[in-house]
């Protein structure tokens, strides 16, 4: 198996090493591991692509490249140039430092890297490690991800649905903020919604008198999401597996539109 890895935390992020170890186990001794990752952190860039500016690419080692761009840019660079003669069988995006659940899915560069691969018909999995009081002081804050990702990914690769409709399915995995021994299990979930928007704006004057904004987290957080959602179940100590696709049509609203407009 040939596996391509990207992320949104950048080429030097510790979670990338977790993904590389996972990829090595999945690919086996005869497999290939390729890394095409952003040169700098690209958290919360969503599905941004460098449409109006060029992006520099540099090869660091064999099968290891950096791109001055977003995770989606990295996938495009890999598929359009770096790996054109050897396309990947699987894309892993992550392992992100911090969870990507509920509205985070819209903002996440990690999820976008997996989505971009899915748009090209390639199996892809986004992986994110929740950070919180339960694991922030561990020697290995990615312990829950290391212990649980391999069997889940193997089962997805072998048996999950990937190509059932026009837009391919990809999978979003989130690991709870606790030691591996305290993970309660695995739950399949749908994308959740928090009771309040996840971001707020905090204004701050600069010394020159101009106004600047900082984004801050707000609201009640994941605990307020419904049970059965990625946000709530990851909060409650479970690994969550959520099927996603790029399709954004609100299909339930189509019959009413037909009544209105014919």
C-alpha positions in Angstrom: 0.0 0.0 0.0 1.2 3.5 -0.8 0.1 6.1 1.8 0.3 9.9 1.6 0.3 11.9 4.8 -0.5 15.6 5.3 -1.6 17.7 8.2 -2.4 21.3 9.1 0.0 21.7 12.1 3.0 21.7 9.8 6.0 19.5 8.9 7.5 19.6 12.3 4.3 18.8 14.3 4.5 15.9 16.7 1.2 14.5 15.5 2.8 14.0 12.0 5.1 11.4 13.5 2.1 9.6 15.0 0.6 9.5 11.6 3.8 8.2 10.1 4.0 5.4 12.6 0.4 4.5 11.9 1.0 4.6 8.1 4.0 2.3 8.5 1.9 -0.3 10.3 -0.9 0.0 7.7 1.4 -0.1 4.6 3.5 -3.0 5.9 7.2 -3.7 5.0 6.5 -3.5 1.2 4.6 -0.3 1.4 5.6 3.3 0.8 5.0 6.3 3.0 5.0 9.8 1.4 4.7 13.0 3.4 3.6 16.3 1.8 2.9 18.8 4.6 2.7 22.5 5.0 5.9 24.4 5.8 4.1 26.3 8.6 1.1 25.7 10.8 -2.2 26.1 8.8 -4.8 25.5 11.5 -8.3 26.7 10.7 -7.6 27.5 7.1 -10.5 25.2 6.1 -10.4 24.2 2.4 -8.4 27.2 1.3 -6.3 26.8 -1.8 -3.6 29.1 -3.2 -5.6 30.1 -6.2 -4.2 33.6 -6.7 -0.5 33.0 -5.7 2.1 30.4 -6.3 3.4 28.1 -3.6 7.0 26.9 -3.1 7.7 23.2 -2.8 10.9 21.8 -1.4 12.0 18.2 -1.0 13.6 17.5 2.4 14.2 13.7 2.2 13.2 10.8 0.1 9.3 10.9 -0.2 9.2 13.9 2.2 8.2 17.3 0.9 7.1 20.7 2.3 4.7 23.1 0.6 4.2 26.7 1.4 0.4 26.3 1.4 -2.6 24.8 3.0 -3.3 21.1 3.5 -5.6 21.1 0.4 -2.7 22.6 -1.5 -0.4 19.8 -0.3 -2.8 17.2 -1.6 -3.1 19.0 -5.0 0.7 19.3 -5.2 1.1 15.6 -4.4 -1.5 14.4 -6.8 -0.7 16.9 -9.6 3.1 16.7 -9.5 5.0 14.9 -6.7 3.2 11.6 -7.0 1.8 11.6 -10.5 3.6 8.4 -11.4 2.9 6.7 -8.1 -0.6 7.9 -6.8 -1.5 7.0 -3.2 -3.9 4.3 -2.2 -4.8 6.1 1.0 -4.4 9.6 2.5 -4.1 10.2 6.2 -4.5 13.8 7.4 -3.2 14.5 10.9 -2.9 13.6 13.6 -4.1 17.0 14.5 -3.3 18.6 17.9 -6.8 19.2 19.0 -10.1 17.7 18.1 -12.1 18.4 14.9 -15.8 17.9 15.7 -19.1 19.7 15.2 -18.5 23.2 13.6 -14.7 22.5 13.7 -15.2 20.4 10.6 -16.0 23.5 8.6 -12.9 25.3 9.8 -10.4 22.5 9.9 -7.5 22.2 7.5 -7.0 18.6 8.7 -10.5 17.7 7.5 -10.0 19.7 4.3 -6.9 17.7 3.5 -8.9 14.5 3.7 -11.8 16.0 1.8 -9.5 17.1 -1.1 -8.2 13.6 -1.5 -11.8 12.3 -1.5 -12.7 14.7 -4.3 -10.0 12.9 -6.3 -11.5 9.5 -5.6 -8.8 8.5 -3.0 -9.7 6.9 0.3 -8.9 9.3 3.0 -9.1 9.6 6.8 -8.7 12.7 9.0 -7.4 12.0 12.5 -7.4 14.4 15.5 -6.4 14.1 19.1 -8.6 16.0 21.6 -6.5 18.0 24.2 -7.8 18.6 27.7 -7.0 18.1 31.4 -7.1 14.4 31.0 -4.1 14.2 28.7 -2.4 17.5 28.6 0.2 16.5 31.2 0.9 13.0 29.8 4.4 12.2 28.5 2.6 11.3 25.2 -0.4 13.5 24.7 -1.3 11.4 21.6 -1.5 8.2 23.6 -5.2 7.6 22.9 -4.6 8.0 19.2 -1.5 5.8 19.1 -3.4 3.0 20.9 -6.6 3.0 18.9 -6.0 4.3 15.4 -4.5 1.2 13.8 -7.4 -1.3 14.2 -10.0 1.4 13.3 -8.2 2.4 10.1 -7.7 -1.2 9.1 -11.4 -1.9 9.5 -12.3 1.2 7.5 -9.9 0.4 4.7 -11.1 -3.2 4.4 -14.8 -2.9 4.9 -16.2 0.7 5.0 -18.3 2.4 2.3 -16.2 4.8 0.2 -17.8 5.3 -3.2 -21.5 5.0 -2.9 -22.7 8.4 -4.4 -21.4 11.2 -6.5 -19.2 12.6 -3.7 -17.0 10.0 -2.1 -17.2 9.3 1.6 -14.2 10.1 3.8 -13.8 9.5 7.6 -13.2 11.8 10.5 -11.6 10.2 13.6 -11.4 11.9 16.9 -9.6 10.5 20.0 -10.6 11.6 23.5 -8.5 13.6 25.9 -7.6 10.8 28.2 -4.9 8.1 28.7 -5.3 5.2 26.4 -6.3 2.9 29.2 -9.3 5.2 30.0 -10.8 5.2 26.5 -14.3 3.9 26.9 -14.7 2.5 23.4 -15.5 3.4 19.8 -18.7 5.1 18.7 -20.0 5.9 15.2 -21.4 9.4 15.2 -22.8 12.1 13.1 -21.4 15.6 12.9 -22.6 17.5 15.9 -23.6 21.1 16.6 -22.8 23.0 19.8 -25.5 25.2 21.4 -23.6 28.4 20.7 -21.1 29.4 17.9 -17.6 28.2 18.7 -15.8 31.6 18.1 -16.1 35.1 19.4 -14.3 38.3 18.6 -12.3 40.2 21.2 -11.2 43.7 20.1 -7.9 45.1 21.3 -6.4 48.6 20.5 -2.9 48.7 19.2 -0.3 51.3 20.4 -0.8 53.2 17.2 -4.5 53.6 17.9 -5.7 51.1 15.3 -8.1 48.3 16.3 -7.2 44.6 16.0 -9.3 41.5 16.7 -8.4 38.2 18.4 -10.6 35.2 18.0 -11.6 33.4 21.2 -13.5 30.3 22.0 -16.9 30.8 23.5 -20.1 29.0 24.5 -20.7 25.9 26.6 -18.4 23.7 24.4 -18.8 20.0 23.5 -20.8 19.0 26.6 -23.8 20.9 25.3 -23.9 18.9 22.0 -26.4 16.1 21.6 -25.6 12.5 22.5 -24.7 10.5 19.4 -22.7 13.4 17.9 -18.9 13.5 17.5 -18.6 16.5 19.9 -20.5 14.9 22.8 -19.1 11.4 22.5 -15.5 12.5 22.2 -16.1 14.7 25.2 -17.4 11.7 27.1 -14.3 9.6 26.5 -15.0 7.7 23.3 -13.2 7.5 20.0 -15.6 8.8 17.4 -15.8 7.7 13.7 -17.8 10.0 11.5 -18.5 9.5 7.8 -18.3 12.8 5.9 -18.6 14.0 2.3 -18.2 17.2 0.4 -21.9 17.3 -0.6 -23.6 20.3 1.1 -27.0 20.3 -0.5 -29.8 20.6 2.0 -31.9 17.8 0.4 -34.8 18.1 2.9 -35.4 21.6 1.6 -35.6 20.7 -2.1 -39.3 19.7 -2.1 -40.3 23.1 -0.7 -38.1 24.9 -3.2 -39.9 22.9 -6.0 -43.2 24.1 -4.6 -42.0 27.7 -4.6 -40.2 27.8 -8.0 -41.3 24.8 -9.9 
